[in-house]
Amino acid sequence: MIDEHATDLSEYLSQHYEELNAYLSGLFGSASFANEITQDLLFYLWNSPVKLCVGNPMAQLLSMANRLGQYRRRQRLSRSVHVPRHKPTTAPLYI
């Protein structure tokens, strides 16, 4: 049985997109990173509907966005640390 009063988080995020984006921009210090996280969260919620029957939908969105942003930040840091860097050689290459 579907609760008629349940909040669809993708619809809620669509209505409060700018608020969430502004919060994330302040949290992560980058408007473009905040926009990326907000877009990805909206895409996720459109493809995997989440209903909130009881509670605060904005708190749930903030929590989900914060976790996604932290994950993405760690992911980028780990990629930049483990990327092998090649030193340029001065010797000519002969084929």
Salt bridges, closest charged atoms under 4 A:
GLU19 OE2 - HIS16 ND1 2.83
GLU36 OE2 - ARG72 NH1 3.44
GLU36 OE1 - ARG76 NH2 2.65
ASP40 OD2 - ARG72 NH1 2.38
